[in-house]
Amino acid sequence: MRLKDTGMTHEEFTATVEKYMMNLAPRFDLIADTAKGMSVFDENGDEYLDFYGGIAVSSAGNCNPKVVDAICMQALELIHGSNYPYTVPQGMLAKLICETLSYEKIWFQNSGAEANEAMIKLARKYGTDHYGENRYKIVTALNSFHGRTMATLTATGQPGTGIQNGFGPLVPGFSYAEFNNLESFKDACDEDTIAIMLEPVQGEGGVFPATEEFMKGIRELCDEKKMLLLFDEVQTGWGRLGSTMGYERFGVKPDIVSMAKAMGGGMPIGAICTSEEIAKSFIGAHGSTYAGNPICAAASYAQIKEILDYHLPQNALAKGKYFMKKATELPHVKEVRGLGLLMGIELEPEVSAAEVKHECMERKMLITAMGHNTLRLVPPLIVSEAECDHALGILKDAISAVAKD
């Protein structure tokens, strides 16, 4: 459905949305009418360079033809089957992911938050199954973000913020430690801790990568204390960091890993992978009506094949290095951080990232902003050097406009 099909003007349609939709956060003054590759188009056909990728979702490009074909073909055959019968797209996707990542078992969910919720549930159930009812605590990192369900917003290490305020009492059993500080995590764990849960890069927290030393130290700590290591790869997985999964950049492998966003190509799907032994704790204890829906699974199969077949993790690694090196030359930049194509540009304190974001949109480029002065850039992994240069030029002009250079 497109705007022309409604018979409304731009103003009439946006007014309709404002009337009926909950206004939870500011929107762009943009109707995303169509999209293709590295571009989003408004109702007039004006083209916007996509450097936010639907928030790290459209990794194989917007409306990737293989993904579109998979969706259309599957919709003609089977739209929904639940998880009582076997369905072919779900089974083939399970095989593809487990064999690619060398995990024994997978369970599908419908979003990143659901995948993280399932990961938390599985860790707690495994702890109580194997060590008793008090072994359910989980330590996460300060400044982390894991979702907006009750368990995942509690796991999110941002106490005193709008993510948690007003939703109490929060889920018991969570505590926080300082990211990239092994001693802080050691101090936060006790005899009732069953797991440590981390993001390889804190995306929503400002684009802060973990260090290899920290990640390896956490893996050793978990092994020593018989704790599970949980990685939230909702945003970092499937090529974003320059490797198939983000954990590969650090030489460690988690006991359970969550994923979503890029794996669906725009369709709502998430998953967790783990060992056969850990997965046993979920038998008869977890389920979902929609998880692994045939259309979403077919889209995900096509999306992951595109990411792997066209070596998009390698492109993310190369283009990320190229972009971040040049981004350090932009005006009013304090620091450039990231891995692969999960990139953050921290501006000088007097330069508002939100204002730069809107100046970029006025110049036909889409990005996101976090906090007061950090820009986040997560373009599709198909991005070229020429598109990186175009984006850098727009950023230069937008930052200068906000700073009134």
FENWO-V50832 format. One record per helix or strand of 3 or more residues. SS is the DSSP state (helix for helix, strand for strand). FROM is the first residue (numbers start at 1). TO is the last residue. If there is no record, write none. Layout:
BEGIN
SS_FROM_TO ; SS_FROM_TO
END
This chain:
BEGIN
helix_3_5 ; helix_10_20 ; strand_34_37 ; strand_39_41 ; strand_47_50 ; helix_53_56 ; helix_65_77 ; helix_88_101 ; strand_105_109 ; helix_112_131 ; strand_137_142 ; helix_150_155 ; strand_174_177 ; helix_182_188 ; strand_193_198 ; helix_212_225 ; strand_228_233 ; helix_246_250 ; strand_256_259 ; helix_261_264 ; strand_270_274 ; helix_276_282 ; helix_294_309 ; helix_312_327 ; strand_333_339 ; strand_342_347 ; helix_353_362 ; strand_368_370 ; strand_374_377 ; helix_385_403
END
